[in-house]
Amino acid sequence: MYKNLCSRDADEWQFLENKRRNLLSDLKNLKSKDPELQKANSIRVLEFGVGPGVNLYCYPPNTRLIAVDINKFFEDIFMNNLKKYENITLEKFLITSARDLREIPSNSIDAVVCTYTFSSVDDQLEVAKEIKRVLAKGGKWYFYEMVGYQNRYYRLLQEALRPIWRIWFNNWRLGYNIRPILEKAGFTDITLDYFELKEVHFLAAPNVCGTAMKPE
């Protein structure tokens, strides 16, 4: 979604892609908690807000993927894109919200991925709790999102403009702090890399990429 807010500045676009690649490169270091997947040197990844599949190129060999998106429109586009990636086995494509992953057993996912999706969910705490439920112990959540400014006054401005911004930009939430949400949901080992984009509206400039772990 950030593509809608970014200019066509090539350097900033490359910066964003490098951030994405560096964040998800850690997936290759994960070891599955599932004995059968361990034998196959495979991991199970759930990506919500998968859209057309812009993160597929970042997934390591032998990835078993559960794709989740609330918008059925993306399913055919995603399936066509998936054909280019023989390293990925699709287990399911679920048309649902990240708040309702009832089809996914608890403790069954090695990694959850979302990029520019958590910013727009209706109830962030409930989504975070559901992500923690499906993750295996020691599993990690990888995220890349628009967040609030660290500067108090800029954040107050974001919060004041949040209602109209959500109408204009497909429910995107301005001015929120992701760390307290992760902590309240029970995640540990939280890593947050904050940065500000230059070629976007200043209200959307603060971003973060990071990880959070479900305790062992």
C-alpha positions in Angstrom: 0.0 0.0 0.0 2.9 2.3 0.6 3.3 2.5 -3.2 0.2 4.7 -3.3 1.9 7.2 -1.0 5.4 7.1 -2.4 6.6 9.2 -5.2 8.4 7.6 -8.1 11.7 8.3 -6.5 13.9 5.3 -7.5 16.3 5.6 -4.6 13.6 5.6 -1.9 11.8 2.7 -3.6 15.1 0.7 -3.6 15.6 1.6 0.1 12.2 0.1 0.9 12.9 -3.0 -1.1 16.3 -3.4 0.8 14.5 -3.1 4.1 12.0 -5.8 3.1 14.7 -8.1 1.8 16.9 -7.7 4.9 13.9 -8.2 7.3 12.8 -11.4 5.6 16.3 -12.8 5.0 16.2 -14.1 8.6 13.5 -16.6 7.6 16.3 -18.9 6.2 17.7 -19.2 9.7 14.5 -20.5 11.3 14.1 -24.2 12.3 10.6 -25.6 12.3 9.0 -26.9 15.5 7.2 -29.5 13.4 9.1 -32.8 13.3 8.0 -33.6 9.8 9.0 -30.2 8.5 12.3 -30.5 10.3 13.1 -33.7 8.3 12.3 -31.8 5.1 14.4 -28.8 6.1 11.2 -26.8 5.7 9.3 -24.1 7.6 5.6 -23.1 7.7 4.9 -19.4 7.1 1.6 -17.6 7.4 1.4 -14.3 5.6 -1.7 -12.1 6.2 -2.6 -9.3 3.9 -0.7 -11.3 1.2 -2.2 -9.3 -1.7 -0.7 -10.2 -5.0 2.3 -11.8 -3.4 4.9 -9.1 -3.3 6.9 -10.9 -0.6 7.2 -14.2 -2.4 10.6 -13.6 -3.7 12.0 -13.2 -0.2 10.9 -16.7 1.0 13.6 -19.4 1.4 13.7 -22.8 -0.2 11.1 -25.4 1.0 8.7 -22.8 2.4 5.2 -24.1 3.1 2.9 -21.1 2.9 -0.5 -20.3 4.2 -1.7 -17.1 2.5 -4.4 -15.0 4.1 -6.2 -12.0 2.6 -9.6 -10.5 3.3 -10.0 -9.5 -0.3 -10.9 -12.3 -2.7 -9.9 -10.1 -5.6 -6.2 -11.0 -4.9 -6.6 -14.8 -5.0 -6.2 -15.2 -8.8 -3.5 -12.6 -9.1 -1.6 -14.3 -6.2 -2.0 -17.8 -7.7 -0.6 -16.6 -11.1 2.4 -14.9 -9.3 3.0 -18.0 -7.2 3.8 -20.1 -10.3 7.1 -18.3 -10.6 8.3 -19.6 -7.2 9.0 -23.4 -7.2 10.6 -23.1 -3.8 7.1 -22.4 -2.2 4.4 -24.9 -1.5 1.0 -23.3 -0.9 -0.9 -25.1 1.8 -4.0 -22.8 1.9 -5.3 -19.5 0.6 -7.8 -18.3 3.2 -10.2 -15.4 2.5 -10.5 -14.1 6.0 -9.3 -11.4 8.3 -6.2 -11.8 10.5 -8.5 -11.5 13.5 -10.2 -14.8 12.6 -7.7 -17.5 11.9 -9.9 -20.3 13.4 -8.9 -22.7 10.5 -5.2 -22.5 11.7 -4.4 -24.8 14.7 -2.6 -23.2 17.6 1.2 -23.6 17.8 1.4 -24.7 14.2 3.2 -21.8 12.4 6.9 -21.1 12.4 6.7 -17.5 11.1 4.0 -14.9 10.5 4.7 -12.2 7.9 2.8 -8.9 7.2 3.9 -5.8 5.4 1.8 -2.6 5.5 -1.2 -4.6 6.8 -1.2 -4.4 10.6 -1.6 -0.6 10.2 -5.1 -1.1 8.8 -6.6 -3.9 10.8 -9.7 -3.1 12.9 -8.5 -4.3 16.2 -4.7 -4.5 16.5 -4.5 -6.1 19.9 -6.9 -8.9 18.9 -5.0 -9.5 15.7 -1.7 -9.7 17.7 -3.2 -12.2 20.1 -4.4 -14.4 17.2 -1.0 -14.3 15.6 0.6 -15.3 18.9 -1.9 -18.2 19.2 -1.1 -19.7 15.8 2.7 -19.3 16.2 4.7 -22.2 17.6 6.6 -21.5 20.8 9.7 -19.7 19.7 8.1 -18.7 16.4 8.6 -15.2 15.1 6.4 -12.5 13.6 8.0 -10.3 10.9 6.4 -7.0 10.2 7.0 -3.8 8.2 4.5 -1.0 8.9 3.6 2.6 9.0 3.6 3.8 12.7 3.5 7.0 14.8 6.2 9.6 15.1 8.6 9.3 18.1 8.1 13.1 18.4 5.2 13.7 20.8 3.8 16.7 19.0 3.9 15.1 15.5 2.2 12.1 17.0 -0.6 14.2 18.5 -1.2 15.6 15.0 -1.3 12.1 13.5 -3.8 11.1 16.2 -6.0 14.1 15.6 -6.1 13.4 11.8 -6.5 9.6 12.2 -10.2 9.4 11.5 -10.2 11.2 8.2 -7.0 9.5 7.2 -8.6 6.1 7.6 -11.4 7.1 5.3 -9.0 8.4 2.7 -6.5 5.6 2.8 -8.3 2.3 3.2 -8.4 2.2 7.0 -4.7 3.0 7.5 -4.1 4.0 11.1 -1.9 7.0 11.9 0.1 7.7 15.0 0.0 4.3 16.8 2.8 2.8 18.9 3.4 -0.8 18.0 5.5 -1.9 21.0 2.8 -1.7 23.7 0.5 -3.7 21.5 3.1 -6.5 21.1 3.9 -6.5 24.8 0.3 -6.6 25.8 -0.3 -9.6 23.4 2.5 -11.5 25.2 5.4 -11.2 22.7 9.0 -11.1 23.7 12.4 -10.4 22.1 10.9 -7.4 20.2 13.2 -5.7 17.8 12.2 -2.4 16.1 14.0 -0.6 13.4 12.4 2.9 13.0 13.0 5.0 10.0 11.4 7.9 8.2 10.7 8.1 4.5 11.4 11.3 2.6 9.3 11.0 -0.6 5.9 10.6 1.1 3.4 12.7 2.9 5.0 13.7 6.2 2.1 12.1 8.1 3.0 8.7 6.6 6.8 9.1 6.9 7.5 7.2 10.2 7.8 3.5 9.5 9.1 0.4 11.3 10.3 -3.0 10.5 10.9 -5.6 13.1 10.3 -8.9 14.7 8.6 -10.3 17.8 8.8 -13.8 19.3 6.3 -16.1 21.0 8.0 -17.2 24.2 9.4 -20.7 24.4 
